[in-house]
Amino acid sequence: MAVIKSFKKSESIIHEDDSQNHSFFIIATGKVKVFITGIEGREAILAILNEGEFFGEMSLLDGEPRSASVKAVENS
């Protein structure tokens, strides 16, 4: 089942360590950043993803908590 969702610039999509949400996302439009938050609260950006790219597959496949956070860099 597919559901279309929209996220505004700077809106959080996935939170690191979330064990409740196992959705898979495909970016139709926009741009997102994948990041982890360090001990001191600083973000370490792992990737910037654009249209046609995807994220969330690991948690969907292994059922484990999210390994990173994802936030919209622009309306997506």
PDB file with SEQRES, HELIX, SHEET and CRYST1 records, atoms N, CA, C and O in Angstrom:
SEQRES   1 A   76  MET ALA VAL ILE LYS SER PHE LYS LYS SER GLU SER ILE          
SEQRES   2 A   76  ILE HIS GLU ASP ASP SER GLN ASN HIS SER PHE PHE ILE          
SEQRES   3 A   76  ILE ALA THR GLY LYS VAL LYS VAL PHE ILE THR GLY ILE          
SEQRES   4 A   76  GLU GLY ARG GLU ALA ILE LEU ALA ILE LEU ASN GLU GLY          
SEQRES   5 A   76  GLU PHE PHE GLY GLU MET SER LEU LEU ASP GLY GLU PRO          
SEQRES   6 A   76  ARG SER ALA SER VAL LYS ALA VAL GLU ASN SER                  
HELIX    1 AA1 GLU A   57  ASP A   62  1                                   6    
SHEET    1 AA1 4 SER A  12  ILE A  14  0                                        
SHEET    2 AA1 4 SER A  69  ALA A  72 -1                                        
SHEET    3 AA1 4 LYS A  31  THR A  37 -1                                        
SHEET    4 AA1 4 GLU A  43  ASN A  50 -1                                        
SHEET    1 AA2 2 PHE A  25  ILE A  26  0                                        
SHEET    2 AA2 2 PHE A  54  PHE A  55 -1                                        
CRYST1    1.000    1.000    1.000  90.00  90.00  90.00 P 1           1          
ATOM      1  N   MET A   1       0.842  -1.174   0.000  1.00  0.00           N  
ATOM      2  CA  MET A   1       0.000   0.000   0.000  1.00  0.00           C  
ATOM      3  C   MET A   1       0.891   1.242   0.000  1.00  0.00           C  
ATOM      4  O   MET A   1       1.857   1.311   0.760  1.00  0.00           O  
ATOM      5  N   ALA A   2       0.579   2.198  -0.827  1.00  0.00           N  
ATOM      6  CA  ALA A   2       1.342   3.445  -0.892  1.00  0.00           C  
ATOM      7  C   ALA A   2       0.489   4.600  -0.387  1.00  0.00           C  
ATOM      8  O   ALA A   2      -0.713   4.671  -0.646  1.00  0.00           O  
ATOM      9  N   VAL A   3       1.135   5.495   0.333  1.00  0.00           N  
ATOM     10  CA  VAL A   3       0.480   6.687   0.854  1.00  0.00           C  
ATOM     11  C   VAL A   3       1.361   7.878   0.489  1.00  0.00           C  
ATOM     12  O   VAL A   3       2.568   7.855   0.731  1.00  0.00           O  
ATOM     13  N   ILE A   4       0.767   8.911  -0.089  1.00  0.00           N  
ATOM     14  CA  ILE A   4       1.515  10.121  -0.425  1.00  0.00           C  
ATOM     15  C   ILE A   4       1.502  11.043   0.789  1.00  0.00           C  
ATOM     16  O   ILE A   4       0.444  11.372   1.327  1.00  0.00           O  
ATOM     17  N   LYS A   5       2.701  11.455   1.210  1.00  0.00           N  
ATOM     18  CA  LYS A   5       2.835  12.381   2.336  1.00  0.00           C  
ATOM     19  C   LYS A   5       3.667  13.570   1.887  1.00  0.00           C  
ATOM     20  O   LYS A   5       4.549  13.440   1.039  1.00  0.00           O  
ATOM     21  N   SER A   6       3.378  14.725   2.463  1.00  0.00           N  
ATOM     22  CA  SER A   6       4.151  15.932   2.188  1.00  0.00           C  
ATOM     23  C   SER A   6       4.805  16.401   3.470  1.00  0.00           C  
ATOM     24  O   SER A   6       4.226  16.307   4.553  1.00  0.00           O  
ATOM     25  N   PHE A   7       6.034  16.913   3.332  1.00  0.00           N  
ATOM     26  CA  PHE A   7       6.769  17.427   4.472  1.00  0.00           C  
ATOM     27  C   PHE A   7       7.300  18.810   4.122  1.00  0.00           C  
ATOM     28  O   PHE A   7       7.843  19.023   3.038  1.00  0.00           O  
ATOM     29  N   LYS A   8       7.138  19.742   5.048  1.00  0.00           N  
ATOM     30  CA  LYS A   8       7.624  21.104   4.843  1.00  0.00           C  
ATOM     31  C   LYS A   8       9.113  21.182   5.161  1.00  0.00           C  
ATOM     32  O   LYS A   8       9.651  20.344   5.885  1.00  0.00           O  
ATOM     33  N   LYS A   9       9.763  22.190   4.616  1.00  0.00           N  
ATOM     34  CA  LYS A   9      11.180  22.429   4.880  1.00  0.00           C  
ATOM     35  C   LYS A   9      11.423  22.411   6.390  1.00  0.00           C  
ATOM     36  O   LYS A   9      10.690  23.049   7.146  1.00  0.00           O  
ATOM     37  N   SER A  10      12.441  21.686   6.823  1.00  0.00           N  
ATOM     38  CA  SER A  10      12.875  21.539   8.219  1.00  0.00           C  
ATOM     39  C   SER A  10      12.001  20.595   9.046  1.00  0.00           C  
ATOM     40  O   SER A  10      12.257  20.412  10.236  1.00  0.00           O  
ATOM     41  N   GLU A  11      10.980  19.995   8.441  1.00  0.00           N  
ATOM     42  CA  GLU A  11      10.119  19.072   9.175  1.00  0.00           C  
ATOM     43  C   GLU A  11      10.797  17.711   9.311  1.00  0.00           C  
ATOM     44  O   GLU A  11      11.369  17.196   8.350  1.00  0.00           O  
ATOM     45  N   SER A  12      10.728  17.134  10.507  1.00  0.00           N  
ATOM     46  CA  SER A  12      11.287  15.804  10.757  1.00  0.00           C  
ATOM     47  C   SER A  12      10.403  14.742  10.125  1.00  0.00           C  
ATOM     48  O   SER A  12       9.176  14.819  10.184  1.00  0.00           O  
ATOM     49  N   ILE A  13      11.040  13.753   9.520  1.00  0.00           N  
ATOM     50  CA  ILE A  13      10.328  12.661   8.872  1.00  0.00           C  
ATOM     51  C   ILE A  13      10.524  11.364   9.659  1.00  0.00           C  
ATOM     52  O   ILE A  13       9.568  10.629   9.906  1.00  0.00           O  
ATOM     53  N   ILE A  14      11.757  11.095  10.045  1.00  0.00           N  
ATOM     54  CA  ILE A  14      12.112   9.915  10.838  1.00  0.00           C  
ATOM     55  C   ILE A  14      13.004  10.366  11.985  1.00  0.00           C  
ATOM     56  O   ILE A  14      13.836  11.260  11.826  1.00  0.00           O  
ATOM     57  N   HIS A  15      12.823   9.741  13.138  1.00  0.00           N  
ATOM     58  CA  HIS A  15      13.660  10.024  14.303  1.00  0.00           C  
ATOM     59  C   HIS A  15      14.544   8.818  14.613  1.00  0.00           C  
ATOM     60  O   HIS A  15      14.072   7.683  14.678  1.00  0.00           O  
ATOM     61  N   GLU A  16      15.817   9.084  14.798  1.00  0.00           N  
ATOM     62  CA  GLU A  16      16.778   8.042  15.160  1.00  0.00           C  
ATOM     63  C   GLU A  16      16.281   7.268  16.386  1.00  0.00           C  
ATOM     64  O   GLU A  16      15.742   7.868  17.317  1.00  0.00           O  
ATOM     65  N   ASP A  17      16.454   5.973  16.393  1.00  0.00           N  
ATOM     66  CA  ASP A  17      16.067   5.065  17.483  1.00  0.00           C  
ATOM     67  C   ASP A  17      14.569   4.804  17.591  1.00  0.00           C  
ATOM     68  O   ASP A  17      14.138   4.103  18.505  1.00  0.00           O  
ATOM     69  N   ASP A  18      13.760   5.354  16.676  1.00  0.00           N  
ATOM     70  CA  ASP A  18      12.319   5.074  16.697  1.00  0.00           C  
ATOM     71  C   ASP A  18      12.109   3.602  16.360  1.00  0.00           C  
ATOM     72  O   ASP A  18      12.577   3.128  15.325  1.00  0.00           O  
ATOM     73  N   SER A  19      11.416   2.889  17.218  1.00  0.00           N  
ATOM     74  CA  SER A  19      11.186   1.460  16.978  1.00  0.00           C  
ATOM     75  C   SER A  19       9.743   1.169  16.572  1.00  0.00           C  
ATOM     76  O   SER A  19       9.387   0.010  16.358  1.00  0.00           O  
ATOM     77  N   GLN A  20       8.913   2.195  16.463  1.00  0.00           N  
ATOM     78  CA  GLN A  20       7.498   2.010  16.152  1.00  0.00           C  
ATOM     79  C   GLN A  20       7.188   2.150  14.664  1.00  0.00           C  
ATOM     80  O   GLN A  20       6.238   1.539  14.175  1.00  0.00           O  
ATOM     81  N   ASN A  21       7.960   2.933  13.949  1.00  0.00           N  
ATOM     82  CA  ASN A  21       7.676   3.243  12.549  1.00  0.00           C  
ATOM     83  C   ASN A  21       8.617   2.465  11.644  1.00  0.00           C  
ATOM     84  O   ASN A  21       9.832   2.646  11.717  1.00  0.00           O  
ATOM     85  N   HIS A  22       8.076   1.605  10.796  1.00  0.00           N  
ATOM     86  CA  HIS A  22       8.897   0.818   9.877  1.00  0.00           C  
ATOM     87  C   HIS A  22       8.514   1.097   8.430  1.00  0.00           C  
ATOM     88  O   HIS A  22       8.477   0.183   7.606  1.00  0.00           O  
ATOM     89  N   SER A  23       8.229   2.361   8.122  1.00  0.00           N  
ATOM     90  CA  SER A  23       7.844   2.746   6.764  1.00  0.00           C  
ATOM     91  C   SER A  23       9.065   2.904   5.865  1.00  0.00           C  
ATOM     92  O   SER A  23      10.176   3.152   6.332  1.00  0.00           O  
ATOM     93  N   PHE A  24       8.835   2.757   4.591  1.00  0.00           N  
ATOM     94  CA  PHE A  24       9.831   2.942   3.537  1.00  0.00           C  
ATOM     95  C   PHE A  24       9.389   4.160   2.733  1.00  0.00           C  
ATOM     96  O   PHE A  24       8.205   4.292   2.423  1.00  0.00           O  
ATOM     97  N   PHE A  25      10.308   5.044   2.393  1.00  0.00           N  
ATOM     98  CA  PHE A  25       9.973   6.290   1.708  1.00  0.00           C  
ATOM     99  C   PHE A  25      10.695   6.391   0.369  1.00  0.00           C  
ATOM    100  O   PHE A  25      11.872   6.047   0.263  1.00  0.00           O  
ATOM    101  N   ILE A  26       9.988   6.861  -0.643  1.00  0.00           N  
ATOM    102  CA  ILE A  26      10.563   7.190  -1.946  1.00  0.00           C  
ATOM    103  C   ILE A  26      10.302   8.672  -2.166  1.00  0.00           C  
ATOM    104  O   ILE A  26       9.167   9.129  -2.030  1.00  0.00           O  
ATOM    105  N   ILE A  27      11.328   9.416  -2.500  1.00  0.00           N  
ATOM    106  CA  ILE A  27      11.196  10.866  -2.662  1.00  0.00           C  
ATOM    107  C   ILE A  27      10.680  11.169  -4.068  1.00  0.00           C  
ATOM    108  O   ILE A  27      11.373  10.924  -5.056  1.00  0.00           O  
ATOM    109  N   ALA A  28       9.470  11.699  -4.150  1.00  0.00           N  
ATOM    110  CA  ALA A  28       8.877  12.074  -5.440  1.00  0.00           C  
ATOM    111  C   ALA A  28       9.354  13.462  -5.852  1.00  0.00           C  
ATOM    112  O   ALA A  28       9.683  13.686  -7.016  1.00  0.00           O  
ATOM    113  N   THR A  29       9.392  14.387  -4.906  1.00  0.00           N  
ATOM    114  CA  THR A  29       9.906  15.746  -5.136  1.00  0.00           C  
ATOM    115  C   THR A  29      10.600  16.208  -3.870  1.00  0.00           C  
ATOM    116  O   THR A  29      10.288  15.741  -2.775  1.00  0.00           O  
ATOM    117  N   GLY A  30      11.531  17.116  -4.020  1.00  0.00           N  
ATOM    118  CA  GLY A  30      12.190  17.706  -2.867  1.00  0.00           C  
ATOM    119  C   GLY A  30      13.535  17.087  -2.550  1.00  0.00           C  
ATOM    120  O   GLY A  30      14.139  16.394  -3.369  1.00  0.00           O  
ATOM    121  N   LYS A  31      13.990  17.363  -1.318  1.00  0.00           N  
ATOM    122  CA  LYS A  31      15.315  16.942  -0.879  1.00  0.00           C  
ATOM    123  C   LYS A  31      15.274  16.737   0.627  1.00  0.00           C  
ATOM    124  O   LYS A  31      14.633  17.509   1.340  1.00  0.00           O  
ATOM    125  N   VAL A  32      15.955  15.695   1.122  1.00  0.00           N  
ATOM    126  CA  VAL A  32      16.020  15.416   2.556  1.00  0.00           C  
ATOM    127  C   VAL A  32      17.460  15.164   2.974  1.00  0.00           C  
ATOM    128  O   VAL A  32      18.310  14.839   2.145  1.00  0.00           O  
ATOM    129  N   LYS A  33      17.729  15.317   4.275  1.00  0.00           N  
ATOM    130  CA  LYS A  33      19.047  14.960   4.794  1.00  0.00           C  
ATOM    131  C   LYS A  33      18.884  13.820   5.782  1.00  0.00           C  
ATOM    132  O   LYS A  33      17.927  13.773   6.555  1.00  0.00           O  
ATOM    133  N   VAL A  34      19.841  12.900   5.741  1.00  0.00           N  
ATOM    134  CA  VAL A  34      19.903  11.772   6.656  1.00  0.00           C  
ATOM    135  C   VAL A  34      21.053  12.080   7.609  1.00  0.00           C  
ATOM    136  O   VAL A  34      22.164  12.377   7.169  1.00  0.00           O  
ATOM    137  N   PHE A  35      20.792  12.009   8.914  1.00  0.00           N  
ATOM    138  CA  PHE A  35      21.826  12.391   9.876  1.00  0.00           C  
ATOM    139  C   PHE A  35      21.692  11.625  11.179  1.00  0.00           C  
ATOM    140  O   PHE A  35      20.644  11.054  11.479  1.00  0.00           O  
ATOM    141  N   ILE A  36      22.781  11.623  11.953  1.00  0.00           N  
ATOM    142  CA  ILE A  36      22.764  11.108  13.314  1.00  0.00           C  
ATOM    143  C   ILE A  36      23.129  12.257  14.236  1.00  0.00           C  
ATOM    144  O   ILE A  36      23.790  13.210  13.821  1.00  0.00           O  
ATOM    145  N   THR A  37      22.704  12.167  15.474  1.00  0.00           N  
ATOM    146  CA  THR A  37      23.012  13.200  16.460  1.00  0.00           C  
ATOM    147  C   THR A  37      24.048  12.658  17.425  1.00  0.00           C  
ATOM    148  O   THR A  37      23.841  11.618  18.050  1.00  0.00           O  
ATOM    149  N   GLY A  38      25.165  13.364  17.546  1.00  0.00           N  
ATOM    150  CA  GLY A  38      26.250  12.940  18.415  1.00  0.00           C  
ATOM    151  C   GLY A  38      25.956  13.202  19.881  1.00  0.00           C  
ATOM    152  O   GLY A  38      24.933  13.793  20.229  1.00  0.00           O  
ATOM    153  N   ILE A  39      26.864  12.755  20.735  1.00  0.00           N  
ATOM    154  CA  ILE A  39      26.726  12.899  22.181  1.00  0.00           C  
ATOM    155  C   ILE A  39      26.554  14.359  22.587  1.00  0.00           C  
ATOM    156  O   ILE A  39      25.785  14.661  23.500  1.00  0.00           O  
ATOM    157  N   GLU A  40      27.255  15.257  21.924  1.00  0.00           N  
ATOM    158  CA  GLU A  40      27.185  16.682  22.254  1.00  0.00           C  
ATOM    159  C   GLU A  40      26.008  17.380  21.580  1.00  0.00           C  
ATOM    160  O   GLU A  40      25.873  18.599  21.685  1.00  0.00           O  
ATOM    161  N   GLY A  41      25.157  16.624  20.889  1.00  0.00           N  
ATOM    162  CA  GLY A  41      23.995  17.204  20.237  1.00  0.00           C  
ATOM    163  C   GLY A  41      24.248  17.741  18.847  1.00  0.00           C  
ATOM    164  O   GLY A  41      23.359  18.347  18.249  1.00  0.00           O  
ATOM    165  N   ARG A  42      25.449  17.530  18.317  1.00  0.00           N  
ATOM    166  CA  ARG A  42      25.774  18.007  16.970  1.00  0.00           C  
ATOM    167  C   ARG A  42      25.346  16.983  15.926  1.00  0.00           C  
ATOM    168  O   ARG A  42      25.456  15.775  16.138  1.00  0.00           O  
ATOM    169  N   GLU A  43      24.860  17.482  14.806  1.00  0.00           N  
ATOM    170  CA  GLU A  43      24.429  16.612  13.713  1.00  0.00           C  
ATOM    171  C   GLU A  43      25.615  16.212  12.840  1.00  0.00           C  
ATOM    172  O   GLU A  43      26.471  17.034  12.515  1.00  0.00           O  
ATOM    173  N   ALA A  44      25.647  14.947  12.471  1.00  0.00           N  
ATOM    174  CA  ALA A  44      26.607  14.452  11.481  1.00  0.00           C  
ATOM    175  C   ALA A  44      25.763  13.998  10.286  1.00  0.00           C  
ATOM    176  O   ALA A  44      25.037  13.007  10.371  1.00  0.00           O  
ATOM    177  N   ILE A  45      25.866  14.724   9.185  1.00  0.00           N  
ATOM    178  CA  ILE A  45      25.071  14.412   7.998  1.00  0.00           C  
ATOM    179  C   ILE A  45      25.678  13.207   7.285  1.00  0.00           C  
ATOM    180  O   ILE A  45      26.860  13.199   6.939  1.00  0.00           O  
ATOM    181  N   LEU A  46      24.849  12.197   7.076  1.00  0.00           N  
ATOM    182  CA  LEU A  46      25.271  10.978   6.392  1.00  0.00           C  
ATOM    183  C   LEU A  46      25.003  11.032   4.903  1.00  0.00           C  
ATOM    184  O   LEU A  46      25.757  10.464   4.112  1.00  0.00           O  
ATOM    185  N   ALA A  47      23.929  11.716   4.510  1.00  0.00           N  
ATOM    186  CA  ALA A  47      23.574  11.791   3.089  1.00  0.00           C  
ATOM    187  C   ALA A  47      22.554  12.893   2.852  1.00  0.00           C  
ATOM    188  O   ALA A  47      21.781  13.247   3.743  1.00  0.00           O  
ATOM    189  N   ILE A  48      22.567  13.428   1.643  1.00  0.00           N  
ATOM    190  CA  ILE A  48      21.518  14.308   1.143  1.00  0.00           C  
ATOM    191  C   ILE A  48      20.869  13.538  -0.002  1.00  0.00           C  
ATOM    192  O   ILE A  48      21.543  13.142  -0.953  1.00  0.00           O  
ATOM    193  N   LEU A  49      19.555  13.329   0.093  1.00  0.00           N  
ATOM    194  CA  LEU A  49      18.841  12.539  -0.908  1.00  0.00           C  
ATOM    195  C   LEU A  49      17.878  13.418  -1.705  1.00  0.00           C  
ATOM    196  O   LEU A  49      17.257  14.331  -1.161  1.00  0.00           O  
ATOM    197  N   ASN A  50      17.765  13.129  -2.991  1.00  0.00           N  
ATOM    198  CA  ASN A  50      16.948  13.910  -3.917  1.00  0.00           C  
ATOM    199  C   ASN A  50      15.843  13.063  -4.532  1.00  0.00           C  
ATOM    200  O   ASN A  50      15.679  11.888  -4.204  1.00  0.00           O  
ATOM    201  N   GLU A  51      15.091  13.687  -5.430  1.00  0.00           N  
ATOM    202  CA  GLU A  51      14.009  13.002  -6.149  1.00  0.00           C  
ATOM    203  C   GLU A  51      14.485  11.666  -6.713  1.00  0.00           C  
ATOM    204  O   GLU A  51      15.571  11.568  -7.285  1.00  0.00           O  
ATOM    205  N   GLY A  52      13.653  10.643  -6.542  1.00  0.00           N  
ATOM    206  CA  GLY A  52      13.956   9.318  -7.067  1.00  0.00           C  
ATOM    207  C   GLY A  52      14.736   8.434  -6.113  1.00  0.00           C  
ATOM    208  O   GLY A  52      14.838   7.227  -6.330  1.00  0.00           O  
ATOM    209  N   GLU A  53      15.287   9.018  -5.062  1.00  0.00           N  
ATOM    210  CA  GLU A  53      16.027   8.222  -4.083  1.00  0.00           C  
ATOM    211  C   GLU A  53      15.084   7.784  -2.964  1.00  0.00           C  
ATOM    212  O   GLU A  53      13.944   8.243  -2.887  1.00  0.00           O  
ATOM    213  N   PHE A  54      15.563   6.903  -2.109  1.00  0.00           N  
ATOM    214  CA  PHE A  54      14.693   6.334  -1.073  1.00  0.00           C  
ATOM    215  C   PHE A  54      15.440   6.193   0.248  1.00  0.00           C  
ATOM    216  O   PHE A  54      16.668   6.267   0.298  1.00  0.00           O  
ATOM    217  N   PHE A  55      14.664   5.987   1.323  1.00  0.00           N  
ATOM    218  CA  PHE A  55      15.231   5.758   2.649  1.00  0.00           C  
ATOM    219  C   PHE A  55      14.221   5.001   3.497  1.00  0.00           C  
ATOM    220  O   PHE A  55      13.043   4.919   3.150  1.00  0.00           O  
ATOM    221  N   GLY A  56      14.685   4.454   4.602  1.00  0.00           N  
ATOM    222  CA  GLY A  56      13.813   3.728   5.518  1.00  0.00           C  
ATOM    223  C   GLY A  56      13.775   2.239   5.282  1.00  0.00           C  
ATOM    224  O   GLY A  56      13.068   1.517   5.986  1.00  0.00           O  
ATOM    225  N   GLU A  57      14.529   1.764   4.296  1.00  0.00           N  
ATOM    226  CA  GLU A  57      14.459   0.352   3.935  1.00  0.00           C  
ATOM    227  C   GLU A  57      15.042  -0.577   4.999  1.00  0.00           C  
ATOM    228  O   GLU A  57      14.556  -1.695   5.169  1.00  0.00           O  
ATOM    229  N   MET A  58      16.071  -0.135   5.713  1.00  0.00           N  
ATOM    230  CA  MET A  58      16.713  -1.018   6.690  1.00  0.00           C  
ATOM    231  C   MET A  58      15.753  -1.418   7.808  1.00  0.00           C  
ATOM    232  O   MET A  58      15.629  -2.601   8.125  1.00  0.00           O  
ATOM    233  N   SER A  59      15.085  -0.453   8.396  1.00  0.00           N  
ATOM    234  CA  SER A  59      14.145  -0.734   9.473  1.00  0.00           C  
ATOM    235  C   SER A  59      12.966  -1.565   8.983  1.00  0.00           C  
ATOM    236  O   SER A  59      12.435  -2.402   9.714  1.00  0.00           O  
ATOM    237  N   LEU A  60      12.570  -1.330   7.761  1.00  0.00           N  
ATOM    238  CA  LEU A  60      11.472  -2.112   7.171  1.00  0.00           C  
ATOM    239  C   LEU A  60      11.879  -3.582   7.042  1.00  0.00           C  
ATOM    240  O   LEU A  60      11.079  -4.475   7.323  1.00  0.00           O  
ATOM    241  N   LEU A  61      13.116  -3.833   6.619  1.00  0.00           N  
ATOM    242  CA  LEU A  61      13.582  -5.200   6.394  1.00  0.00           C  
ATOM    243  C   LEU A  61      13.971  -5.935   7.669  1.00  0.00           C  
ATOM    244  O   LEU A  61      13.641  -7.110   7.830  1.00  0.00           O  
ATOM    245  N   ASP A  62      14.682  -5.246   8.592  1.00  0.00           N  
ATOM    246  CA  ASP A  62      15.183  -5.952   9.779  1.00  0.00           C  
ATOM    247  C   ASP A  62      14.345  -5.749  11.042  1.00  0.00           C  
ATOM    248  O   ASP A  62      14.568  -6.427  12.045  1.00  0.00           O  
ATOM    249  N   GLY A  63      13.373  -4.813  11.003  1.00  0.00           N  
ATOM    250  CA  GLY A  63      12.511  -4.585  12.159  1.00  0.00           C  
ATOM    251  C   GLY A  63      13.202  -3.892  13.318  1.00  0.00           C  
ATOM    252  O   GLY A  63      12.611  -3.748  14.388  1.00  0.00           O  
ATOM    253  N   GLU A  64      14.434  -3.463  13.131  1.00  0.00           N  
ATOM    254  CA  GLU A  64      15.207  -2.784  14.181  1.00  0.00           C  
ATOM    255  C   GLU A  64      14.835  -1.300  14.233  1.00  0.00           C  
ATOM    256  O   GLU A  64      14.272  -0.764  13.279  1.00  0.00           O  
ATOM    257  N   PRO A  65      15.154  -0.635  15.362  1.00  0.00           N  
ATOM    258  CA  PRO A  65      14.907   0.811  15.449  1.00  0.00           C  
ATOM    259  C   PRO A  65      15.666   1.564  14.353  1.00  0.00           C  
ATOM    260  O   PRO A  65      16.655   1.070  13.812  1.00  0.00           O  
ATOM    261  N   ARG A  66      15.190   2.750  14.045  1.00  0.00           N  
ATOM    262  CA  ARG A  66      15.832   3.588  13.027  1.00  0.00           C  
ATOM    263  C   ARG A  66      17.274   3.886  13.413  1.00  0.00           C  
ATOM    264  O   ARG A  66      17.559   4.188  14.572  1.00  0.00           O  
ATOM    265  N   SER A  67      18.172   3.803  12.459  1.00  0.00           N  
ATOM    266  CA  SER A  67      19.607   4.031  12.719  1.00  0.00           C  
ATOM    267  C   SER A  67      20.003   5.491  12.507  1.00  0.00           C  
ATOM    268  O   SER A  67      21.114   5.884  12.864  1.00  0.00           O  
ATOM    269  N   ALA A  68      19.108   6.301  11.932  1.00  0.00           N  
ATOM    270  CA  ALA A  68      19.396   7.716  11.678  1.00  0.00           C  
ATOM    271  C   ALA A  68      18.087   8.489  11.623  1.00  0.00           C  
ATOM    272  O   ALA A  68      17.003   7.912  11.532  1.00  0.00           O  
ATOM    273  N   SER A  69      18.217   9.798  11.681  1.00  0.00           N  
ATOM    274  CA  SER A  69      17.070  10.688  11.540  1.00  0.00           C  
ATOM    275  C   SER A  69      17.040  11.220  10.110  1.00  0.00           C  
ATOM    276  O   SER A  69      18.065  11.250   9.429  1.00  0.00           O  
ATOM    277  N   VAL A  70      15.860  11.639   9.664  1.00  0.00           N  
ATOM    278  CA  VAL A  70      15.702  12.232   8.331  1.00  0.00           C  
ATOM    279  C   VAL A  70      14.837  13.462   8.470  1.00  0.00           C  
ATOM    280  O   VAL A  70      13.798  13.434   9.130  1.00  0.00           O  
ATOM    281  N   LYS A  71      15.274  14.551   7.840  1.00  0.00           N  
ATOM    282  CA  LYS A  71      14.546  15.820   7.888  1.00  0.00           C  
ATOM    283  C   LYS A  71      14.495  16.416   6.493  1.00  0.00           C  
ATOM    284  O   LYS A  71      15.448  16.282   5.726  1.00  0.00           O  
ATOM    285  N   ALA A  72      13.396  17.071   6.157  1.00  0.00           N  
ATOM    286  CA  ALA A  72      13.250  17.727   4.859  1.00  0.00           C  
ATOM    287  C   ALA A  72      14.154  18.954   4.781  1.00  0.00           C  
ATOM    288  O   ALA A  72      14.126  19.816   5.659  1.00  0.00           O  
ATOM    289  N   VAL A  73      14.948  19.020   3.729  1.00  0.00           N  
ATOM    290  CA  VAL A  73      15.819  20.179   3.488  1.00  0.00           C  
ATOM    291  C   VAL A  73      15.025  21.249   2.737  1.00  0.00           C  
ATOM    292  O   VAL A  73      15.296  22.443   2.864  1.00  0.00           O  
ATOM    293  N   GLU A  74      14.050  20.803   1.960  1.00  0.00           N  
ATOM    294  CA  GLU A  74      13.129  21.687   1.253  1.00  0.00           C  
ATOM    295  C   GLU A  74      11.770  20.993   1.237  1.00  0.00           C  
ATOM    296  O   GLU A  74      11.677  19.814   1.579  1.00  0.00           O  
ATOM    297  N   ASN A  75      10.734  21.695   0.853  1.00  0.00           N  
ATOM    298  CA  ASN A  75       9.421  21.058   0.787  1.00  0.00           C  
ATOM    299  C   ASN A  75       9.531  19.783  -0.042  1.00  0.00           C  
ATOM    300  O   ASN A  75      10.067  19.788  -1.151  1.00  0.00           O  
ATOM    301  N   SER A  76       9.022  18.712   0.505  1.00  0.00           N  
ATOM    302  CA  SER A  76       9.188  17.397  -0.118  1.00  0.00           C  
ATOM    303  C   SER A  76       7.882  16.619  -0.066  1.00  0.00           C  
ATOM    304  O   SER A  76       7.820  15.486  -0.542  1.00  0.00           O  
TER     305      SER A  76                                                      
END                                                                             
